[in-house]
């Protein structure tokens, strides 16, 4: 008996490939570009809070700069030793389809350190080594929140492109209909596209706006379909 299982809380690299029907390289590019944030379940080793240093930029703007974690781990406040899900942050590209991570956070969108914040930002962690794409594919996950966010944004983009396409098609059909009406009024038979294209091209040249006969003929051949779409 088939039963409906609850929604997955996370997806492995290959599970997401199957869900989106994409290639391994497609997902790798999304990870490298920062459009898709992988996660890890950190349960071994020691995590350390990343220390941030503030400095004035151009005398007016505040910015942040990472301290060298390799040389200052002892000065960092250690995180709780419990296993926890972490979002990998700030990918550093190392090749066409490879990158590595050293920083992670326990929230998807961590607070950006500023002058008013404690330099020890408790939700930024240094994982102690460089995690590359090979390891992400082997032990990384994509949380449901991350997958749903990406799918929602992608659906909105697709809907926008579709809407623009519909508008463009409607406008084109309207213009072709107008051309058909004008051809009918001028006693030009648009169904004889080659002959009528010659007449229109000649008239356009006299007006100082030359148009190629082949271009005109191509548009005239689209008129029957445009009229059919408006008649429906």
KAURTA-V833717 format. One line per field, one symbol per residue. ss: DSSP state (h for helix, s for strand, l for the rest). burial: I if it has 9 or more other C-alpha atoms within 8 Angstrom, else O. Layout:
ss->???
burial->???
//
This chain:
ss->lllllllllssshhhhhhhhlllhhhhhhhhhhlllllsssslllllsssssssssslllssssssllhhhlhhhllslllllssssssllssssllssssssssllllllllllllllssssssssssssshhhhhhhlssshhhhhhhhhhhhhhhhhhhhhhhhhhhhhhhhhhhhhhhhhhlllllllhhhhhhhhhhhhhhllllllhhhhhhhhllhhhhhhhhhl
burial->OOOOOOOOOOIIIIOIIOOOOOOIOOIIIIIIOIOIIIIIIOOOOIIIIIIIIIOIOOOOOIIIOIIOIOOIOOOIOOOOOOOOIIIIIOIOIOOOIIIIIIIIIIOOOIOOIIOOOOIIIOIIIIIOOOIIIOIIIOOIIIIIOIIOOIOOOOOOOOOOOOOOOOOOOOOOIIOIIOOIOOIIOOOOIIOOIIOIIIOIIIOIIOOOOIIOIOOIIIIIIIIOOIIOOOOO
//
